[in-house]
Amino acid sequence: MVKSYIWFDGKLHEREMLKFDMLTHSLQYGSGIFEGIRVYKTKKGAGIFRLKDHMERFLRSAKIYDMKIDYTLNELEDAVIEVVKKNKIDSGYIRPFGFYNDTQIGLSVKDKKVSVGIAVVEFGRYFKSTEKGINCIVSSWRRINSEILPPQAKASGNYLNSIIASNEAKKFGADEAILLGSRGFVAEGPGENIFLIKNNELLTPSEESDILMGITRDSVIKIAENKGIIVKERLIHREELYTSDELFFCGTAAEITPISTVDKKSVGNNGKVGPFTKMISESYSEVTSGDNEEFDWITLC
Ligand SMILES: Cc1ncc(COP(=O)(O)O)c(C=O)c1O
């Protein structure tokens, strides 16, 4: 078996040698913060997509929770590059994770050390039916909001909200959930931001919609604007999901995933993948694979 390595607290370790206790604080209480980054095969070698932006968000998540990270942004970026190189992976998913490695029952993490681990794994498509589009339901669960758990921190505990919604969708035969925010407007998927096409304009829930400000969301906005498409970030009503011309999810894992039905209602032209989604999806692949160099988003390893 090929050995895999994890960067942990400053050093590379064989993955199978790293063991953690069941009473680890972050395992018990979800008190970790993390990132999800893709590395793509490019003609010039492995290229990490928007590395700096991801690690900046990692540090922002830490700040929200008063977690003291012992590494600078540059050191973290270098560590990611080092682990990708060491694992000789030219296409996959990188998982930086900041967590409390203390074994304790008490909740208090005041002055506790934050451990940082970085793993990379091979990873293909997140959704199998990406070509045709996936089936979604609007979840009966609401998205977390800043009064309860800050959505802007990519924190482990937040993902219980995502998991409960995703499980519900699967239980009802759908591929994925769409969550509404606390005010009843469309927020996002459990691990994806959402875009609508309506009258040749690209719409996406705005920051006040209880969303994670996704890096793919930002890439989509910039790619679309570069093509002269009008992009509007605003509050979006649930029923607009049903009446939009096209709908798609985006995210590091999901990349661009067309949505063909919501609550069993077909989107646009009988749920077929529409021209805007196709164009954005193709452009996104060109950018991530390094074939389009208009955006300076790739860190070669
Ligand atoms: C809740 C949530 N929304 C949106 C996204 C998309 O964010 P990004 O494009 O930065 O991966 C993710 C994935 O990280 C997520 O977990």
The ligand as an SDF file (V2000), in Angstrom:
LIG
                    3D

 16 16  0  0  0  0  0  0  0  0999 V2000
  -21.8600   25.3960    4.2780 C   0  0  0  0  0  0  0  0  0  0  0  0
  -21.0320   25.6010    3.0790 C   0  0  0  0  0  0  0  0  0  0  0  0
  -21.4070   26.5180    2.1720 N   0  0  0  0  0  0  0  0  0  0  0  0
  -20.6860   26.7490    1.0720 C   0  0  0  0  0  0  0  0  0  0  0  0
  -19.5320   26.0480    0.8060 C   0  0  0  0  0  0  0  0  0  0  0  0
  -18.7180   26.3590   -0.3950 C   0  0  0  0  0  0  0  0  0  0  0  0
  -17.5580   27.0020    0.0030 O   0  0  0  0  0  0  0  0  0  0  0  0
  -16.2140   26.9130   -0.8390 P   0  0  0  0  0  0  0  0  0  0  0  0
  -16.5580   27.3020   -2.2210 O   0  0  0  0  0  0  0  0  0  0  0  0
  -15.3180   27.8830   -0.1860 O   0  0  0  0  0  0  0  0  0  0  0  0
  -15.7650   25.4980   -0.7640 O   0  0  0  0  0  0  0  0  0  0  0  0
  -19.1100   25.0840    1.7200 C   0  0  0  0  0  0  0  0  0  0  0  0
  -17.8730   24.3240    1.4980 C   0  0  0  0  0  0  0  0  0  0  0  0
  -16.8620   24.6450    2.0270 O   0  0  0  0  0  0  0  0  0  0  0  0
  -19.8550   24.8580    2.8810 C   0  0  0  0  0  0  0  0  0  0  0  0
  -19.4830   23.9430    3.7740 O   0  0  0  0  0  0  0  0  0  0  0  0
  1  2  1  0
  2  3  1  0
  2 15  2  0
  3  4  2  0
  4  5  1  0
  5  6  1  0
  5 12  2  0
  6  7  1  0
  7  8  1  0
  8  9  2  0
  8 10  1  0
  8 11  1  0
 12 13  1  0
 12 15  1  0
 13 14  2  0
 15 16  1  0
M  END
$$$$
